[in-house]
Structures are given as structure tokens and as C-alpha cells.
Amino acid sequence: MSVLPVTPLFPRLAEALATTEIEAKITLTTAIAADWQAGRLDWQDETAVELACGRPAKPELVDHRNVPQRNPRSPDGRARLLHAIVHIEFTAINLALDHAARFHGMPKAYYADWIGVAAEEAEHFTLLRQRLQSLGHDYGDFPAHGSLWEMAEKTADDPLARMALVPRLLEARGLDATPPIQRRLEEAGDHESARALDIILRDEIGHVGLGDRWFRTLCEQRQLEPESTYRELLDRFKAPRPQAPMNESARLQAGFSANELAALAKKR
């Protein structure tokens, strides 16, 4: 009986993160998930690796204030709206890879969680890119902003801050934004894109939930009260507050408490 070869996890994650070619990133990410499931990756081998975030030459990244409003009632506006979401999903692949690659010494379940998320984000990207292509456009055709990755850079030294301010803050804001976007797409007659976002919303509740769980685990290890610590991190990093109205149902499913949502609403 042959023994499956085992290779270090972290160089594989770094390779997928660094690649700039879209299809290669998806292929490498999917292969990591498959090899992890097959037990072929050693998460305890802490081989030192340089981490760099690879992205294609396009889209051009601009300040979020310079991204024009996107009205889905016109074909161009709908394409721009879908492009913005496709960009978020591409960035989310890199974020999940970086969550796993950057922080050594975490439990095995931590790496399992974020490798799984990276593979799901690759599926989301592919699904929404196909919707964008059906409108005669592709990823890179319009400018986009880099706010998600900027927060990843700011929290690169601390997994607790990373879990709080990327999945639990910025990705949770996506839970709030998705239902209104779906309504606008439905009103524009793009029912297929709205239904695709049903899949995204379902999975993203789980992704935010993982961020919540690891944030609370790290708070417990450091003897910190999670919900007050979260609000302190929002202040310390001058982070954007949850937008109104919050998707309370989705946030409760993802691990937020009703008391915390009430406190966050007061801070807006």
C-alpha cells in the first residue's frame, strides 16, 4: 500500500496567495483544499515563507470614494455592480489564504476552516464572474477599491485583530449589503444574479461565523471580554461601523448577540 506524500502547508498557501494569474490562483487554491482533505499537507511544518498578495494587473484600484455609483437599471450599471462584487470575491480568496498562511501555531481546525473558505470563495468568484461575462464584461473591466485588503495589511501582526476586523467587521458588512443589492437586481429583472447572491449570502454567514468563533477563542485565551474588545478594536483602528440597516438575522446566525447588535447600532 503506497503512502501519500506529505508536503508543508505554508509554502503552498504562499504560492497560491502570490500568484497574479486568475485561473492559476483558483487552480492552486482548489488543489490545496483537495490535498488538505486527503491529508497530504503538514500544518505543523513551520517552513518560513515570504508572503505577498498577488492580483492581476486589472482592475485598477482606486480610493473607494472614487468608485462611481452603480445603478443596476442600466446594463452598464448592472455590470459595474456585479464587477464590484466579483472583485470582493477575488479579494476574499486572497484574504482566506492569508488568514491561513500568516498565522503559524494555530490549531489544526483553524487551517481547515480558512482553507475551506478559500475554496468556497473561489467558487463564488467563478459563479459571479460567469454572470458578469453574460453581460459582455469580465473581471478587470472597471476600477475597484482595495479597502478589504488594506484592513488585512493593518491587522497582519495579530490574528485576534484580523478575525475581528476582516471577517467579523468588513465581511459582516457584506451580510448587510446583500439583501438590498438583491432587491435592486430583482427590480432590474436580473433574477439569475439575485439567486446567485442567495448562495453567496448563505456561505458568507458561515464565513463570518468562523471569524466570530476564532475571535472569541482568541479573546478567551487572552482573558478578554469579546464584545467590548471588538468595540475597542473598532476605535483603535478607526474602522468603519456596521452600516444601517444591519442584517440582524444573518448576523445572529453568524454569532453576534442581540445585545452586541444593539450596542453597535448606538455607536453608528
Steps between C-alpha positions, in 0.01 A plus 500: 500500500653830394535785746379840385783757488460780755624851425515814716180705496638851527704511177194376311284774650765762421520384139123526450488837673784646293388391155363784290329290231130447573458143376825392665388641836171312479675177395759524776238584763279209397800265504595610852147423621507157336844415637398617846195273493723212389744559787788595273588834666708544817369795700761449775797554269561872555719552196571872475340658195472851361141608458390727216150557371473437128229654287467559126606828338134590468275620653655834579469562875371842603384661823155371592370858483594512131300192398187629321150411611368188327136505390394147396206634296740549207709214352821697565400575858409138564835386358683747724306378804577136426864591431526655847370179657727283284794711622396442861489126439845499336638697794330255736700213347820685587370589845420140592837381367673771701303418818639147475851582374586788730424369847706197600444302819122500481294181549453264209131595480597860430685403183223260398245779534680762293618258232136400461394864482762574233360219284143627547604855413656365179163342417321828574741691278450259212121507534473879505765544231280287272208732572721799416616334179136442402470880491791529260765599756771331703690552822736793455277703267417762765692665788463355850610592851736320735348568843471133596866430437608823667344374825679168458830687484415701811426181697790290371669479842211366706252221419254635758482839328488329160202283595323799655550751222496294181243218524314635802488862382554548128361168381207537740423830327448287190220318683332837545553611141388186318118509546469860372719412201281199429190716505656744254597215267150352522349838416731519198384155387831322570352215700790263424758730660270551801473123545879464472525740793277264701787251485756766590296623797448149636870418486613841626294458817719197565820688419414785735407237756849351478650843553273545802596160645875552463475856631319376811748212540796740490326736742447212741868403475600860585231536769322779311127565489418461128230756433660792681837402347339512155373853556844605630659363182256696286615816676870415500510425128257779409297232326168562323194419707233253389278664243129554551283305486689199632392155384424394855380151409819418310721657766330301777556181301867599465549533877421860590276537806187716506657717771812554290299599194309753711827643633648522149189675372542767768863566394411583139 
